[in-house]
Amino acid sequence: MDSSGLYRDITDSARSAPGWVRSAFEVWTEYGLLLFGLLFIAVWWRARAEAGPRAVALAVAAPLATALAYVASELVKSAVDEERPCRAVARAAAPLVACPAPGDWSFPSNHSAIAGAAAVALALAVRRLALLTVPLAALMAFSRVFVGVHYPHDVLAGLLLGGALAALAVPALTGPISTITTAMRASGGRAAVWFTGPGPARQP
């Protein structure tokens, strides 16, 4: 797939964008994934107060599925060995951020895979979060092209890979984690109950 023409169009637009827009995208592409991390913590903390262990299991499965998507993305990246567009595309505008070092391959986008997986996993844990996480994942993917370090097809593949793996992994992990959560709550151990929440064992 050759999306170098679209890459040039987007990076040209990035270079002509107002300074505050460029700065916002530079910050988002660098630190935006941290927001998904905060959402993981918030969903887990909320789940501790739920009566059933399934909510905790979904909250714990979400970051695990996202980690799995990252590993899968790295494996594909190592197999494909696609050069970064900031080195390979002729007549393209200079990237807004430093071009990754040679050997840090382009396809698929790890940031997009993580964002796609996190968006789906969080939405499976709390459905209404999809209204927030899906646009954030799309914005993360677009930012990787906007700042000049990925082709459009890199980020699309990353989103699809991450989202698909999360959609498969979260349901698969939820059952076993729910069983473990129930056992931890029943154990009465202070650390176990703190992590899982009191659940039925502490309910009147």
Disulfide bonds with the S-S distance in Angstrom:
Cys86-Cys99 2.07
